[in-house]
């Protein structure tokens, strides 16, 4: 049974998790635009998160953002393309952002992982926006799924529906366990292919946050089950 | 990406009973980052890099030289953009100012400086650390104003360009065609310039060309490559071309024409 204070703290935490997932999803979904770059420069980033990977990632990203000039957007677009699209014809020419590539034996897109996450999205009443052309197991979509689920959890807690919130936390815990195991592989390949501190840092922040959030979800789901 | 975000849905117990993987990433082949090594490429000198840049872009050499001359003083990216648009008005290219400057910078023809022309610090700027309610945050610094300036070696390369000397050398290798070169330069030295078809019509039947099985275009190309004429919607004579005309003052003007086949 949660007290009002712990519920308030959990609501705040879920909102922050949602914002963080949304932030990461946005950076993975497409190239950074000038407007987004201005927003990123204006933001502040935590210096000590408790995760060494996240700390190092934020240091790299903020170092890059501290040296932005007129052509940085083009440099970032080139690095986005180099990192996630590549120019080779084999399956090892870039850090492909689809889960199926990392979890399937033949490194192909549209594999089992995509089928599984698609079923999960549907079970939560979500569907892909028509304008989004990438696969459903694209890292940006998986992060967006977690962003929405964390937001819904906060809303359920605010509405006093603890049971619904617990259920959604369980879904998130299972999703992270089943579908974030490839994040270290993606992050490692991002560090191999990207040349800017921005995407090097993003890989570390994403990997660190996925790890931290999994620990949080494991812990809270274990408490709820007890 | 995911629509219907506010849909009020029940959470189906689809995933209950699944075993959690305590070791995320297990079973996934992670590349060994420490094993990645870059091939060793011998270092080139500054001069070699700039010569390499010119050699790699043979049809773009005049534009490179003009950009280098333009950047003798610090120029903002927007100014270089505008200059390149002007230079490429009649010579469209896949290069925009951004990627051309990046290539020139990579080959040390241009460097990034501040507005006073001082080199930017080599070490990247670090973010500020700000504290709020006892929590430390990293705050990125504001955007940097970056200008481009030509390097001393690149400016020396442009200053050493001797289009006139090389053109005269070329013409001396084939002195019999001096009247052709002279006629083309004269025709380009008029207000409004001259079209290629007019040049073609004027010289197509020249016996000198017929006998050698050559066409006016070949001489136009040569003159253009030595910066004696340039295309700005029509062919115009340049300063180098005007100097060449002066040097050809004594050259034969008469050109014998073959009977038209028509």
Interface residues (C-beta under 8 A of the other chain):
Chain A: X25 X29 X40 X41 X43 X44 X45 X46 X47 X48 X58 X59 X62 X63 X64 X65 X66 X67 X68 X69 X70 X71 X74 X102 X103 X119 X120 X121 X123 X124 X125 X126 X127 X128 X129 X132 X138 X140 X141 X144 X145 X148 X151 X164 X167 X168 X170 X171 X173 X174 X175 X177 X178 X180 X181 X182 X183 X184 X185 X188 X189 X191 X192 X197 X210 X211 X214 X218
Chain B: X1 X2 X3 X4 X5 X7 X8 X9 X11 X12 X14 X15 X16 X18 X20 X21 X24 X25 X26 X27 X28 X29 X30 X31 X33 X36 X76 X77 X78 X98 X99 X101 X102 X112 X124 X125 X126 X127 X129 X130 X135 X136 X137 X138 X139 X140 X141 X142 X143 X144 X145 X146
